[in-house]
Amino acid sequence: MCKKVLKIVGIIAAVAAVAAGVFFAVKKIKEKKAAEAGDEENYVSCSCCEAE
């Protein structure tokens, strides 16, 4: 009985670890894409280029 409970708890812990790994991976990818999209906002134009 005790081994069965420990096995179930182990499975739940493994599933939770996988879910946490996927969550952090998706979060990191979203942050990276947001940083790439933010590059256009921080663009400073040069007045010498606009004179043409």
C-alpha positions, 0 to 999 in steps of 0.5 A: 500500500505504501509503495503504491502511494509513493509511486502515485506521488512520484508520478504527480511530481514528475508531471508537475516538473514537466509542466513547470519546464514547459511553462518556463520554456514558453515564458523564455521564448515569449520574452525573447520574441518581445525583446526582438519586437522592442528593437524597433521602438528603441530605434533612433533615426539620424538627421543626416539620413532624413535630409535626402 
